[in-house]
């Protein structure tokens, strides 16, 4: 259970996809997560929903969502049940879709 409760329709994310990816065809997609001059990368990222606000009706805690590039905040480290969890606030309008099969391959 999350120790933080988002307000309104806010979404908190964890396990945000990082690092380079390799497609099934062997194409390497470089890690573009470095923040330079306000840029936040060029590709969408998978993340797990950690907590939702009471007005959020599109996603549920535990869903894996594909977030449009740059539609999340800086990483925040939170103590939860004795362990450190990295969370990001995701823009609800930045959710491109929800995985039907749980955690996507390669994340």
Short mmCIF file of the C-alpha atoms (twelve columns), coordinates in Angstrom:
data_MODEL
# 
_entry.id   MODEL 
# 
loop_
_atom_site.group_PDB 
_atom_site.id 
_atom_site.type_symbol 
_atom_site.label_atom_id 
_atom_site.label_alt_id 
_atom_site.label_comp_id 
_atom_site.label_asym_id 
_atom_site.label_seq_id 
_atom_site.Cartn_x 
_atom_site.Cartn_y 
_atom_site.Cartn_z 
_atom_site.pdbx_PDB_model_num 
ATOM 1   C CA . UNK A 1   0.000   0.000  0.000   1 
ATOM 2   C CA . UNK A 2   1.383   3.387  -1.000  1 
ATOM 3   C CA . UNK A 3   2.276   5.802  1.787   1 
ATOM 4   C CA . UNK A 4   1.329   8.796  -0.320  1 
ATOM 5   C CA . UNK A 5   -2.097  9.663  -1.662  1 
ATOM 6   C CA . UNK A 6   -2.312  11.707 -4.866  1 
ATOM 7   C CA . UNK A 7   -5.003  14.359 -5.197  1 
ATOM 8   C CA . UNK A 8   -7.753  14.678 -7.813  1 
ATOM 9   C CA . UNK A 9   -6.960  12.670 -10.975 1 
ATOM 10  C CA . UNK A 10  -3.180  12.546 -10.442 1 
ATOM 11  C CA . UNK A 11  -1.141  9.422  -11.201 1 
ATOM 12  C CA . UNK A 12  2.052   8.365  -9.425  1 
ATOM 13  C CA . UNK A 13  4.331   6.004  -11.345 1 
ATOM 14  C CA . UNK A 14  7.119   3.631  -10.383 1 
ATOM 15  C CA . UNK A 15  9.423   1.331  -12.364 1 
ATOM 16  C CA . UNK A 16  9.706   3.886  -15.169 1 
ATOM 17  C CA . UNK A 17  11.490  2.253  -18.083 1 
ATOM 18  C CA . UNK A 18  15.109  3.420  -18.416 1 
ATOM 19  C CA . UNK A 19  18.142  2.532  -20.469 1 
ATOM 20  C CA . UNK A 20  18.541  1.516  -24.057 1 
ATOM 21  C CA . UNK A 21  16.163  -0.918 -25.739 1 
ATOM 22  C CA . UNK A 22  16.696  -3.433 -28.483 1 
ATOM 23  C CA . UNK A 23  13.856  -4.184 -30.879 1 
ATOM 24  C CA . UNK A 24  13.020  -7.722 -31.979 1 
ATOM 25  C CA . UNK A 25  14.779  -6.889 -35.242 1 
ATOM 26  C CA . UNK A 26  17.985  -5.996 -33.380 1 
ATOM 27  C CA . UNK A 27  17.764  -2.204 -33.672 1 
ATOM 28  C CA . UNK A 28  19.207  -0.487 -30.598 1 
ATOM 29  C CA . UNK A 29  17.219  2.498  -29.353 1 
ATOM 30  C CA . UNK A 30  19.566  4.624  -27.258 1 
ATOM 31  C CA . UNK A 31  18.716  5.758  -23.745 1 
ATOM 32  C CA . UNK A 32  17.436  9.293  -24.169 1 
ATOM 33  C CA . UNK A 33  16.562  10.014 -20.563 1 
ATOM 34  C CA . UNK A 34  19.249  12.624 -19.997 1 
ATOM 35  C CA . UNK A 35  17.675  15.983 -19.296 1 
ATOM 36  C CA . UNK A 36  19.280  18.790 -21.248 1 
ATOM 37  C CA . UNK A 37  17.794  22.261 -21.571 1 
ATOM 38  C CA . UNK A 38  14.378  21.048 -20.436 1 
ATOM 39  C CA . UNK A 39  14.223  18.077 -22.814 1 
ATOM 40  C CA . UNK A 40  12.941  14.807 -21.370 1 
ATOM 41  C CA . UNK A 41  13.592  12.304 -24.122 1 
ATOM 42  C CA . UNK A 42  12.018  11.450 -27.430 1 
ATOM 43  C CA . UNK A 43  10.247  8.143  -26.905 1 
ATOM 44  C CA . UNK A 44  7.342   6.896  -24.887 1 
ATOM 45  C CA . UNK A 45  8.142   4.889  -21.736 1 
ATOM 46  C CA . UNK A 46  6.405   2.105  -19.845 1 
ATOM 47  C CA . UNK A 47  5.782   2.608  -16.132 1 
ATOM 48  C CA . UNK A 48  3.777   0.933  -13.387 1 
ATOM 49  C CA . UNK A 49  0.980   2.847  -11.653 1 
ATOM 50  C CA . UNK A 50  1.974   3.225  -7.979  1 
ATOM 51  C CA . UNK A 51  -0.968  5.285  -6.698  1 
ATOM 52  C CA . UNK A 52  -3.923  7.234  -8.098  1 
ATOM 53  C CA . UNK A 53  -6.066  10.129 -6.939  1 
ATOM 54  C CA . UNK A 54  -9.748  9.625  -6.049  1 
ATOM 55  C CA . UNK A 55  -10.956 11.183 -9.309  1 
ATOM 56  C CA . UNK A 56  -8.766  8.990  -11.561 1 
ATOM 57  C CA . UNK A 57  -10.989 6.559  -13.477 1 
ATOM 58  C CA . UNK A 58  -8.789  5.556  -16.419 1 
ATOM 59  C CA . UNK A 59  -6.053  3.527  -14.704 1 
ATOM 60  C CA . UNK A 60  -5.699  1.378  -11.599 1 
ATOM 61  C CA . UNK A 61  -2.828  0.770  -9.197  1 
ATOM 62  C CA . UNK A 62  -0.609  -1.949 -10.662 1 
ATOM 63  C CA . UNK A 63  -1.458  -1.185 -14.309 1 
ATOM 64  C CA . UNK A 64  1.448   -0.841 -16.749 1 
ATOM 65  C CA . UNK A 65  0.927   2.312  -18.797 1 
ATOM 66  C CA . UNK A 66  2.718   3.704  -21.823 1 
ATOM 67  C CA . UNK A 67  3.487   7.366  -21.121 1 
ATOM 68  C CA . UNK A 68  4.034   9.897  -23.891 1 
ATOM 69  C CA . UNK A 69  7.604   11.225 -23.859 1 
ATOM 70  C CA . UNK A 70  8.321   13.814 -21.192 1 
ATOM 71  C CA . UNK A 71  4.910   13.543 -19.518 1 
ATOM 72  C CA . UNK A 72  6.343   12.761 -16.094 1 
ATOM 73  C CA . UNK A 73  8.150   14.745 -13.403 1 
ATOM 74  C CA . UNK A 74  11.625  14.330 -12.005 1 
ATOM 75  C CA . UNK A 75  12.306  11.192 -9.960  1 
ATOM 76  C CA . UNK A 76  11.442  11.380 -6.276  1 
ATOM 77  C CA . UNK A 77  12.679  8.790  -3.773  1 
ATOM 78  C CA . UNK A 78  10.120  7.739  -1.167  1 
ATOM 79  C CA . UNK A 79  10.518  5.490  1.870   1 
ATOM 80  C CA . UNK A 80  7.812   2.812  1.774   1 
ATOM 81  C CA . UNK A 81  7.731   -0.058 4.278   1 
ATOM 82  C CA . UNK A 82  11.471  0.197  4.952   1 
ATOM 83  C CA . UNK A 83  12.583  0.294  1.343   1 
ATOM 84  C CA . UNK A 84  13.225  3.167  -1.037  1 
ATOM 85  C CA . UNK A 85  10.872  3.502  -4.002  1 
ATOM 86  C CA . UNK A 86  11.444  5.807  -6.975  1 
ATOM 87  C CA . UNK A 87  8.263   7.565  -8.061  1 
ATOM 88  C CA . UNK A 88  7.309   10.063 -10.747 1 
ATOM 89  C CA . UNK A 89  4.079   11.996 -11.175 1 
ATOM 90  C CA . UNK A 90  2.626   11.173 -14.574 1 
ATOM 91  C CA . UNK A 91  0.393   13.532 -16.513 1 
ATOM 92  C CA . UNK A 92  -2.999  11.770 -16.871 1 
ATOM 93  C CA . UNK A 93  -3.291  13.230 -20.388 1 
ATOM 94  C CA . UNK A 94  0.064   11.625 -21.264 1 
ATOM 95  C CA . UNK A 95  -1.164  8.037  -20.886 1 
ATOM 96  C CA . UNK A 96  -1.108  6.522  -24.373 1 
ATOM 97  C CA . UNK A 97  -2.376  3.096  -23.358 1 
ATOM 98  C CA . UNK A 98  -2.483  0.308  -20.799 1 
ATOM 99  C CA . UNK A 99  -0.804  -3.082 -21.196 1 
ATOM 100 C CA . UNK A 100 -3.290  -5.955 -21.309 1 
ATOM 101 C CA . UNK A 101 -0.580  -8.444 -20.342 1 
ATOM 102 C CA . UNK A 102 0.939   -6.834 -17.260 1 
ATOM 103 C CA . UNK A 103 4.612   -5.882 -17.317 1 
ATOM 104 C CA . UNK A 104 5.734   -5.380 -20.951 1 
ATOM 105 C CA . UNK A 105 8.764   -7.270 -22.272 1 
ATOM 106 C CA . UNK A 106 12.062  -5.417 -21.959 1 
ATOM 107 C CA . UNK A 107 11.072  -3.236 -19.005 1 
# 
